[in-house]
Amino acid sequence: MNSQSFAGLLGAIVASIVMVVAVAYGPIGQYGKPAKPASIQQPTPVQVQPVPAPAPRGPVIREVPN
């Protein structure tokens, strides 16, 4: 058995192991899986905080003397 045929055999074994693991863990993404319902969480009064007003900025220079 030369090195090329040994490498091909090893590659086939590794590829088959990868395929078995891929099938065992199932399809990637949402393909073949049921859609998960979106859970809407109502905020409690403790979680709701008022948004602070933006900080005032410096003076605006409208005209620049020459």
N, CA, C and O atoms as a Maestro MAE file, in Angstrom:
{
 s_m_m2io_version
 :::
 2.0.0
}

f_m_ct {
 s_m_title
 :::
 protein
 m_atom[264] {
  # First column is atom index #
  i_m_mmod_type
  r_m_x_coord
  r_m_y_coord
  r_m_z_coord
  i_m_residue_number
  s_m_chain_name
  s_m_pdb_residue_name
  s_m_pdb_atom_name
  i_m_atomic_number
  :::
  1 25 0.860 -1.168 0.000 1 A "MET " " N  " 7
  2 3 0.000 0.000 0.000 1 A "MET " " CA " 6
  3 2 0.905 1.230 0.000 1 A "MET " " C  " 6
  4 15 1.707 1.422 0.914 1 A "MET " " O  " 8
  5 25 0.771 2.048 -1.021 2 A "ASN " " N  " 7
  6 3 1.623 3.235 -1.081 2 A "ASN " " CA " 6
  7 2 0.992 4.392 -0.297 2 A "ASN " " C  " 6
  8 15 -0.135 4.282 0.187 2 A "ASN " " O  " 8
  9 25 1.718 5.485 -0.180 3 A "SER " " N  " 7
  10 3 1.273 6.595 0.681 3 A "SER " " CA " 6
  11 2 0.036 7.288 0.125 3 A "SER " " C  " 6
  12 15 -0.772 7.807 0.896 3 A "SER " " O  " 8
  13 25 -0.132 7.309 -1.196 4 A "GLN " " N  " 7
  14 3 -1.307 7.975 -1.765 4 A "GLN " " CA " 6
  15 2 -2.588 7.212 -1.458 4 A "GLN " " C  " 6
  16 15 -3.612 7.818 -1.139 4 A "GLN " " O  " 8
  17 25 -2.539 5.910 -1.550 5 A "SER " " N  " 7
  18 3 -3.745 5.137 -1.243 5 A "SER " " CA " 6
  19 2 -4.036 5.162 0.253 5 A "SER " " C  " 6
  20 15 -5.198 5.151 0.657 5 A "SER " " O  " 8
  21 25 -2.992 5.196 1.076 6 A "PHE " " N  " 7
  22 3 -3.188 5.292 2.520 6 A "PHE " " CA " 6
  23 2 -3.811 6.641 2.880 6 A "PHE " " C  " 6
  24 15 -4.696 6.707 3.732 6 A "PHE " " O  " 8
  25 25 -3.349 7.722 2.231 7 A "ALA " " N  " 7
  26 3 -3.910 9.050 2.485 7 A "ALA " " CA " 6
  27 2 -5.359 9.115 2.019 7 A "ALA " " C  " 6
  28 15 -6.183 9.748 2.677 7 A "ALA " " O  " 8
  29 25 -5.683 8.484 0.915 8 A "GLY " " N  " 7
  30 3 -7.066 8.456 0.432 8 A "GLY " " CA " 6
  31 2 -7.974 7.714 1.382 8 A "GLY " " C  " 6
  32 15 -9.103 8.134 1.634 8 A "GLY " " O  " 8
  33 25 -7.473 6.594 1.915 9 A "LEU " " N  " 7
  34 3 -8.248 5.816 2.875 9 A "LEU " " CA " 6
  35 2 -8.472 6.614 4.156 9 A "LEU " " C  " 6
  36 15 -9.577 6.629 4.699 9 A "LEU " " O  " 8
  37 25 -7.429 7.271 4.633 10 A "LEU " " N  " 7
  38 3 -7.554 8.091 5.838 10 A "LEU " " CA " 6
  39 2 -8.513 9.262 5.605 10 A "LEU " " C  " 6
  40 15 -9.314 9.593 6.480 10 A "LEU " " O  " 8
  41 25 -8.431 9.883 4.435 11 A "GLY " " N  " 7
  42 3 -9.337 10.982 4.104 11 A "GLY " " CA " 6
  43 2 -10.781 10.524 4.061 11 A "GLY " " C  " 6
  44 15 -11.669 11.244 4.517 11 A "GLY " " O  " 8
  45 25 -11.032 9.343 3.526 12 A "ALA " " N  " 7
  46 3 -12.393 8.810 3.464 12 A "ALA " " CA " 6
  47 2 -12.926 8.531 4.866 12 A "ALA " " C  " 6
  48 15 -14.098 8.782 5.150 12 A "ALA " " O  " 8
  49 25 -12.066 8.012 5.739 13 A "ILE " " N  " 7
  50 3 -12.489 7.735 7.117 13 A "ILE " " CA " 6
  51 2 -12.827 9.033 7.843 13 A "ILE " " C  " 6
  52 15 -13.852 9.119 8.521 13 A "ILE " " O  " 8
  53 25 -11.971 10.040 7.703 14 A "VAL " " N  " 7
  54 3 -12.223 11.330 8.365 14 A "VAL " " CA " 6
  55 2 -13.486 11.968 7.809 14 A "VAL " " C  " 6
  56 15 -14.279 12.514 8.577 14 A "VAL " " O  " 8
  57 25 -13.698 11.916 6.496 15 A "ALA " " N  " 7
  58 3 -14.889 12.497 5.894 15 A "ALA " " CA " 6
  59 2 -16.154 11.806 6.381 15 A "ALA " " C  " 6
  60 15 -17.168 12.458 6.632 15 A "ALA " " O  " 8
  61 25 -16.092 10.473 6.514 16 A "SER " " N  " 7
  62 3 -17.277 9.758 6.989 16 A "SER " " CA " 6
  63 2 -17.577 10.088 8.443 16 A "SER " " C  " 6
  64 15 -18.744 10.178 8.826 16 A "SER " " O  " 8
  65 25 -16.543 10.271 9.259 17 A "ILE " " N  " 7
  66 3 -16.765 10.657 10.658 17 A "ILE " " CA " 6
  67 2 -17.404 12.038 10.733 17 A "ILE " " C  " 6
  68 15 -18.319 12.267 11.524 17 A "ILE " " O  " 8
  69 25 -16.914 12.959 9.902 18 A "VAL " " N  " 7
  70 3 -17.482 14.311 9.886 18 A "VAL " " CA " 6
  71 2 -18.942 14.271 9.452 18 A "VAL " " C  " 6
  72 15 -19.771 14.979 10.024 18 A "VAL " " O  " 8
  73 25 -19.267 13.469 8.467 19 A "MET " " N  " 7
  74 3 -20.654 13.375 7.999 19 A "MET " " CA " 6
  75 2 -21.564 12.773 9.068 19 A "MET " " C  " 6
  76 15 -22.698 13.221 9.232 19 A "MET " " O  " 8
  77 25 -21.088 11.771 9.792 20 A "VAL " " N  " 7
  78 3 -21.891 11.162 10.848 20 A "VAL " " CA " 6
  79 2 -22.163 12.172 11.958 20 A "VAL " " C  " 6
  80 15 -23.277 12.240 12.479 20 A "VAL " " O  " 8
  81 25 -21.155 12.951 12.317 21 A "VAL " " N  " 7
  82 3 -21.348 13.968 13.354 21 A "VAL " " CA " 6
  83 2 -22.316 15.044 12.874 21 A "VAL " " C  " 6
  84 15 -23.150 15.512 13.649 21 A "VAL " " O  " 8
  85 25 -22.217 15.447 11.596 22 A "ALA " " N  " 7
  86 3 -23.109 16.468 11.055 22 A "ALA " " CA " 6
  87 2 -24.559 15.990 11.057 22 A "ALA " " C  " 6
  88 15 -25.464 16.764 11.371 22 A "ALA " " O  " 8
  89 25 -24.787 14.731 10.712 23 A "VAL " " N  " 7
  90 3 -26.147 14.199 10.715 23 A "VAL " " CA " 6
  91 2 -26.655 14.045 12.143 23 A "VAL " " C  " 6
  92 15 -27.843 14.243 12.397 23 A "VAL " " O  " 8
  93 25 -25.771 13.694 13.079 24 A "ALA " " N  " 7
  94 3 -26.182 13.503 14.464 24 A "ALA " " CA " 6
  95 2 -26.631 14.814 15.096 24 A "ALA " " C  " 6
  96 15 -27.573 14.825 15.889 24 A "ALA " " O  " 8
  97 25 -25.973 15.915 14.759 25 A "TYR " " N  " 7
  98 3 -26.343 17.202 15.340 25 A "TYR " " CA " 6
  99 2 -27.448 17.898 14.562 25 A "TYR " " C  " 6
  100 15 -27.922 18.945 15.004 25 A "TYR " " O  " 8
  101 25 -27.868 17.380 13.458 26 A "GLY " " N  " 7
  102 3 -29.004 17.914 12.735 26 A "GLY " " CA " 6
  103 2 -28.629 19.016 11.779 26 A "GLY " " C  " 6
  104 15 -27.470 19.424 11.702 26 A "GLY " " O  " 8
  105 25 -29.621 19.500 11.046 27 A "PRO " " N  " 7
  106 3 -29.379 20.530 10.049 27 A "PRO " " CA " 6
  107 2 -28.979 21.859 10.687 27 A "PRO " " C  " 6
  108 15 -29.337 22.153 11.828 27 A "PRO " " O  " 8
  109 25 -28.245 22.635 9.939 28 A "ILE " " N  " 7
  110 3 -27.784 23.925 10.429 28 A "ILE " " CA " 6
  111 2 -28.856 24.968 10.142 28 A "ILE " " C  " 6
  112 15 -29.441 24.976 9.059 28 A "ILE " " O  " 8
  113 25 -29.113 25.835 11.093 29 A "GLY " " N  " 7
  114 3 -30.080 26.908 10.900 29 A "GLY " " CA " 6
  115 2 -31.498 26.443 11.172 29 A "GLY " " C  " 6
  116 15 -31.714 25.485 11.914 29 A "GLY " " O  " 8
  117 25 -32.468 27.127 10.568 30 A "GLN " " N  " 7
  118 3 -33.874 26.826 10.802 30 A "GLN " " CA " 6
  119 2 -34.416 25.754 9.861 30 A "GLN " " C  " 6
  120 15 -35.564 25.334 10.003 30 A "GLN " " O  " 8
  121 25 -33.605 25.306 8.904 31 A "TYR " " N  " 7
  122 3 -34.085 24.302 7.963 31 A "TYR " " CA " 6
  123 2 -34.380 23.001 8.710 31 A "TYR " " C  " 6
  124 15 -33.488 22.430 9.338 31 A "TYR " " O  " 8
  125 25 -35.601 22.543 8.644 32 A "GLY " " N  " 7
  126 3 -35.977 21.289 9.270 32 A "GLY " " CA " 6
  127 2 -36.326 21.396 10.735 32 A "GLY " " C  " 6
  128 15 -36.633 20.386 11.368 32 A "GLY " " O  " 8
  129 25 -36.287 22.589 11.290 33 A "LYS " " N  " 7
  130 3 -36.622 22.774 12.702 33 A "LYS " " CA " 6
  131 2 -37.890 23.622 12.793 33 A "LYS " " C  " 6
  132 15 -38.114 24.492 11.952 33 A "LYS " " O  " 8
  133 25 -38.714 23.377 13.800 34 A "PRO " " N  " 7
  134 3 -39.904 24.216 13.946 34 A "PRO " " CA " 6
  135 2 -39.508 25.631 14.373 34 A "PRO " " C  " 6
  136 15 -38.519 25.825 15.079 34 A "PRO " " O  " 8
  137 25 -40.281 26.591 13.942 35 A "ALA " " N  " 7
  138 3 -40.000 27.983 14.290 35 A "ALA " " CA " 6
  139 2 -40.289 28.209 15.767 35 A "ALA " " C  " 6
  140 15 -41.294 27.736 16.298 35 A "ALA " " O  " 8
  141 25 -39.406 28.926 16.410 36 A "LYS " " N  " 7
  142 3 -39.599 29.217 17.825 36 A "LYS " " CA " 6
  143 2 -40.539 30.413 17.969 36 A "LYS " " C  " 6
  144 15 -40.352 31.433 17.305 36 A "LYS " " O  " 8
  145 25 -41.543 30.293 18.830 37 A "PRO " " N  " 7
  146 3 -42.448 31.439 19.009 37 A "PRO " " CA " 6
  147 2 -41.729 32.568 19.737 37 A "PRO " " C  " 6
  148 15 -40.939 32.337 20.653 37 A "PRO " " O  " 8
  149 25 -42.017 33.774 19.315 38 A "ALA " " N  " 7
  150 3 -41.393 34.940 19.941 38 A "ALA " " CA " 6
  151 2 -42.088 35.201 21.267 38 A "ALA " " C  " 6
  152 15 -43.308 35.358 21.319 38 A "ALA " " O  " 8
  153 25 -41.319 35.246 22.317 39 A "SER " " N  " 7
  154 3 -41.902 35.516 23.629 39 A "SER " " CA " 6
  155 2 -41.805 37.013 23.908 39 A "SER " " C  " 6
  156 15 -40.720 37.595 23.894 39 A "SER " " O  " 8
  157 25 -42.950 37.614 24.158 40 A "ILE " " N  " 7
  158 3 -43.008 39.044 24.446 40 A "ILE " " CA " 6
  159 2 -43.000 39.210 25.957 40 A "ILE " " C  " 6
  160 15 -43.896 38.734 26.654 40 A "ILE " " O  " 8
  161 25 -41.989 39.883 26.443 41 A "GLN " " N  " 7
  162 3 -41.853 40.067 27.875 41 A "GLN " " CA " 6
  163 2 -42.340 41.470 28.239 41 A "GLN " " C  " 6
  164 15 -41.836 42.473 27.735 41 A "GLN " " O  " 8
  165 25 -43.322 41.511 29.118 42 A "GLN " " N  " 7
  166 3 -43.856 42.790 29.559 42 A "GLN " " CA " 6
  167 2 -42.907 43.387 30.593 42 A "GLN " " C  " 6
  168 15 -42.546 42.716 31.560 42 A "GLN " " O  " 8
  169 25 -42.501 44.642 30.399 43 A "PRO " " N  " 7
  170 3 -41.585 45.246 31.370 43 A "PRO " " CA " 6
  171 2 -42.310 45.548 32.684 43 A "PRO " " C  " 6
  172 15 -43.448 46.017 32.690 43 A "PRO " " O  " 8
  173 25 -41.646 45.277 33.759 44 A "THR " " N  " 7
  174 3 -42.201 45.585 35.067 44 A "THR " " CA " 6
  175 2 -41.841 47.033 35.414 44 A "THR " " C  " 6
  176 15 -40.933 47.597 34.804 44 A "THR " " O  " 8
  177 25 -42.527 47.639 36.369 45 A "PRO " " N  " 7
  178 3 -42.227 49.036 36.706 45 A "PRO " " CA " 6
  179 2 -40.787 49.243 37.168 45 A "PRO " " C  " 6
  180 15 -40.254 50.345 37.039 45 A "PRO " " O  " 8
  181 25 -40.158 48.214 37.698 46 A "VAL " " N  " 7
  182 3 -38.783 48.356 38.160 46 A "VAL " " CA " 6
  183 2 -37.842 48.460 36.955 46 A "VAL " " C  " 6
  184 15 -36.836 49.167 37.020 46 A "VAL " " O  " 8
  185 25 -38.158 47.764 35.856 47 A "GLN " " N  " 7
  186 3 -37.291 47.748 34.696 47 A "GLN " " CA " 6
  187 2 -37.391 49.030 33.864 47 A "GLN " " C  " 6
  188 15 -36.434 49.391 33.179 47 A "GLN " " O  " 8
  189 25 -38.536 49.723 33.913 48 A "VAL " " N  " 7
  190 3 -38.738 50.906 33.091 48 A "VAL " " CA " 6
  191 2 -38.085 52.099 33.773 48 A "VAL " " C  " 6
  192 15 -38.407 52.425 34.915 48 A "VAL " " O  " 8
  193 25 -37.169 52.746 33.067 49 A "GLN " " N  " 7
  194 3 -36.505 53.921 33.598 49 A "GLN " " CA " 6
  195 2 -36.678 55.056 32.613 49 A "GLN " " C  " 6
  196 15 -36.662 54.822 31.405 49 A "GLN " " O  " 8
  197 25 -36.844 56.283 33.093 50 A "PRO " " N  " 7
  198 3 -37.005 57.402 32.172 50 A "PRO " " CA " 6
  199 2 -35.711 57.666 31.411 50 A "PRO " " C  " 6
  200 15 -34.609 57.490 31.930 50 A "PRO " " O  " 8
  201 25 -35.880 58.087 30.186 51 A "VAL " " N  " 7
  202 3 -34.727 58.389 29.346 51 A "VAL " " CA " 6
  203 2 -34.257 59.799 29.691 51 A "VAL " " C  " 6
  204 15 -35.051 60.739 29.648 51 A "VAL " " O  " 8
  205 25 -32.963 59.963 30.038 52 A "PRO " " N  " 7
  206 3 -32.496 61.305 30.389 52 A "PRO " " CA " 6
  207 2 -32.453 62.203 29.158 52 A "PRO " " C  " 6
  208 15 -32.223 61.741 28.040 52 A "PRO " " O  " 8
  209 25 -32.680 63.494 29.385 53 A "ALA " " N  " 7
  210 3 -32.649 64.470 28.299 53 A "ALA " " CA " 6
  211 2 -31.204 64.631 27.828 53 A "ALA " " C  " 6
  212 15 -30.270 64.487 28.618 53 A "ALA " " O  " 8
  213 25 -31.021 64.930 26.537 54 A "PRO " " N  " 7
  214 3 -29.649 65.108 26.054 54 A "PRO " " CA " 6
  215 2 -29.000 66.327 26.697 54 A "PRO " " C  " 6
  216 15 -29.666 67.317 26.999 54 A "PRO " " O  " 8
  217 25 -27.706 66.239 26.898 55 A "ALA " " N  " 7
  218 3 -26.978 67.333 27.540 55 A "ALA " " CA " 6
  219 2 -26.947 68.541 26.604 55 A "ALA " " C  " 6
  220 15 -26.809 68.382 25.391 55 A "ALA " " O  " 8
  221 25 -27.076 69.756 27.165 56 A "PRO " " N  " 7
  222 3 -27.022 70.943 26.302 56 A "PRO " " CA " 6
  223 2 -25.628 71.112 25.709 56 A "PRO " " C  " 6
  224 15 -24.617 70.857 26.364 56 A "PRO " " O  " 8
  225 25 -25.603 71.541 24.472 57 A "ARG " " N  " 7
  226 3 -24.327 71.734 23.802 57 A "ARG " " CA " 6
  227 2 -23.899 73.183 23.933 57 A "ARG " " C  " 6
  228 15 -24.661 74.029 24.401 57 A "ARG " " O  " 8
  229 25 -22.685 73.459 23.519 58 A "GLY " " N  " 7
  230 3 -22.129 74.800 23.610 58 A "GLY " " CA " 6
  231 2 -22.826 75.776 22.679 58 A "GLY " " C  " 6
  232 15 -23.738 75.400 21.942 58 A "GLY " " O  " 8
  233 25 -22.396 77.028 22.714 59 A "PRO " " N  " 7
  234 3 -23.045 78.039 21.868 59 A "PRO " " CA " 6
  235 2 -22.780 77.777 20.382 59 A "PRO " " C  " 6
  236 15 -21.731 77.264 19.991 59 A "PRO " " O  " 8
  237 25 -23.763 78.145 19.582 60 A "VAL " " N  " 7
  238 3 -23.659 77.948 18.139 60 A "VAL " " CA " 6
  239 2 -23.239 79.283 17.526 60 A "VAL " " C  " 6
  240 15 -23.903 80.298 17.738 60 A "VAL " " O  " 8
  241 25 -22.141 79.289 16.767 61 A "ILE " " N  " 7
  242 3 -21.660 80.495 16.137 61 A "ILE " " CA " 6
  243 2 -22.271 80.553 14.741 61 A "ILE " " C  " 6
  244 15 -21.967 79.722 13.885 61 A "ILE " " O  " 8
  245 25 -23.134 81.541 14.520 62 A "ARG " " N  " 7
  246 3 -23.846 81.640 13.250 62 A "ARG " " CA " 6
  247 2 -23.014 82.392 12.211 62 A "ARG " " C  " 6
  248 15 -22.962 81.980 11.052 62 A "ARG " " O  " 8
  249 25 -22.365 83.483 12.605 63 A "GLU " " N  " 7
  250 3 -21.594 84.269 11.655 63 A "GLU " " CA " 6
  251 2 -20.157 84.383 12.161 63 A "GLU " " C  " 6
  252 15 -19.922 84.581 13.353 63 A "GLU " " O  " 8
  253 25 -19.224 84.257 11.263 64 A "VAL " " N  " 7
  254 3 -17.816 84.383 11.612 64 A "VAL " " CA " 6
  255 2 -17.305 85.689 11.018 64 A "VAL " " C  " 6
  256 15 -17.402 85.897 9.808 64 A "VAL " " O  " 8
  257 25 -16.751 86.587 11.869 65 A "PRO " " N  " 7
  258 3 -16.251 87.859 11.303 65 A "PRO " " CA " 6
  259 2 -15.027 87.618 10.421 65 A "PRO " " C  " 6
  260 15 -14.257 86.682 10.637 65 A "PRO " " O  " 8
  261 25 -14.868 88.489 9.420 66 A "ASN " " N  " 7
  262 3 -13.738 88.352 8.478 66 A "ASN " " CA " 6
  263 2 -12.476 88.879 9.058 66 A "ASN " " C  " 6
  264 15 -11.433 88.842 8.404 66 A "ASN " " O  " 8
  :::
 }
 m_bond[263] {
  # First column is bond index #
  i_m_from
  i_m_to
  i_m_order
  :::
  1 1 2 1
  2 2 3 1
  3 3 4 2
  4 3 5 1
  5 5 6 1
  6 6 7 1
  7 7 8 2
  8 7 9 1
  9 9 10 1
  10 10 11 1
  11 11 12 2
  12 11 13 1
  13 13 14 1
  14 14 15 1
  15 15 16 2
  16 15 17 1
  17 17 18 1
  18 18 19 1
  19 19 20 2
  20 19 21 1
  21 21 22 1
  22 22 23 1
  23 23 24 2
  24 23 25 1
  25 25 26 1
  26 26 27 1
  27 27 28 2
  28 27 29 1
  29 29 30 1
  30 30 31 1
  31 31 32 2
  32 31 33 1
  33 33 34 1
  34 34 35 1
  35 35 36 2
  36 35 37 1
  37 37 38 1
  38 38 39 1
  39 39 40 2
  40 39 41 1
  41 41 42 1
  42 42 43 1
  43 43 44 2
  44 43 45 1
  45 45 46 1
  46 46 47 1
  47 47 48 2
  48 47 49 1
  49 49 50 1
  50 50 51 1
  51 51 52 2
  52 51 53 1
  53 53 54 1
  54 54 55 1
  55 55 56 2
  56 55 57 1
  57 57 58 1
  58 58 59 1
  59 59 60 2
  60 59 61 1
  61 61 62 1
  62 62 63 1
  63 63 64 2
  64 63 65 1
  65 65 66 1
  66 66 67 1
  67 67 68 2
  68 67 69 1
  69 69 70 1
  70 70 71 1
  71 71 72 2
  72 71 73 1
  73 73 74 1
  74 74 75 1
  75 75 76 2
  76 75 77 1
  77 77 78 1
  78 78 79 1
  79 79 80 2
  80 79 81 1
  81 81 82 1
  82 82 83 1
  83 83 84 2
  84 83 85 1
  85 85 86 1
  86 86 87 1
  87 87 88 2
  88 87 89 1
  89 89 90 1
  90 90 91 1
  91 91 92 2
  92 91 93 1
  93 93 94 1
  94 94 95 1
  95 95 96 2
  96 95 97 1
  97 97 98 1
  98 98 99 1
  99 99 100 2
  100 99 101 1
  101 101 102 1
  102 102 103 1
  103 103 104 2
  104 103 105 1
  105 105 106 1
  106 106 107 1
  107 107 108 2
  108 107 109 1
  109 109 110 1
  110 110 111 1
  111 111 112 2
  112 111 113 1
  113 113 114 1
  114 114 115 1
  115 115 116 2
  116 115 117 1
  117 117 118 1
  118 118 119 1
  119 119 120 2
  120 119 121 1
  121 121 122 1
  122 122 123 1
  123 123 124 2
  124 123 125 1
  125 125 126 1
  126 126 127 1
  127 127 128 2
  128 127 129 1
  129 129 130 1
  130 130 131 1
  131 131 132 2
  132 131 133 1
  133 133 134 1
  134 134 135 1
  135 135 136 2
  136 135 137 1
  137 137 138 1
  138 138 139 1
  139 139 140 2
  140 139 141 1
  141 141 142 1
  142 142 143 1
  143 143 144 2
  144 143 145 1
  145 145 146 1
  146 146 147 1
  147 147 148 2
  148 147 149 1
  149 149 150 1
  150 150 151 1
  151 151 152 2
  152 151 153 1
  153 153 154 1
  154 154 155 1
  155 155 156 2
  156 155 157 1
  157 157 158 1
  158 158 159 1
  159 159 160 2
  160 159 161 1
  161 161 162 1
  162 162 163 1
  163 163 164 2
  164 163 165 1
  165 165 166 1
  166 166 167 1
  167 167 168 2
  168 167 169 1
  169 169 170 1
  170 170 171 1
  171 171 172 2
  172 171 173 1
  173 173 174 1
  174 174 175 1
  175 175 176 2
  176 175 177 1
  177 177 178 1
  178 178 179 1
  179 179 180 2
  180 179 181 1
  181 181 182 1
  182 182 183 1
  183 183 184 2
  184 183 185 1
  185 185 186 1
  186 186 187 1
  187 187 188 2
  188 187 189 1
  189 189 190 1
  190 190 191 1
  191 191 192 2
  192 191 193 1
  193 193 194 1
  194 194 195 1
  195 195 196 2
  196 195 197 1
  197 197 198 1
  198 198 199 1
  199 199 200 2
  200 199 201 1
  201 201 202 1
  202 202 203 1
  203 203 204 2
  204 203 205 1
  205 205 206 1
  206 206 207 1
  207 207 208 2
  208 207 209 1
  209 209 210 1
  210 210 211 1
  211 211 212 2
  212 211 213 1
  213 213 214 1
  214 214 215 1
  215 215 216 2
  216 215 217 1
  217 217 218 1
  218 218 219 1
  219 219 220 2
  220 219 221 1
  221 221 222 1
  222 222 223 1
  223 223 224 2
  224 223 225 1
  225 225 226 1
  226 226 227 1
  227 227 228 2
  228 227 229 1
  229 229 230 1
  230 230 231 1
  231 231 232 2
  232 231 233 1
  233 233 234 1
  234 234 235 1
  235 235 236 2
  236 235 237 1
  237 237 238 1
  238 238 239 1
  239 239 240 2
  240 239 241 1
  241 241 242 1
  242 242 243 1
  243 243 244 2
  244 243 245 1
  245 245 246 1
  246 246 247 1
  247 247 248 2
  248 247 249 1
  249 249 250 1
  250 250 251 1
  251 251 252 2
  252 251 253 1
  253 253 254 1
  254 254 255 1
  255 255 256 2
  256 255 257 1
  257 257 258 1
  258 258 259 1
  259 259 260 2
  260 259 261 1
  261 261 262 1
  262 262 263 1
  263 263 264 2
  :::
 }
}
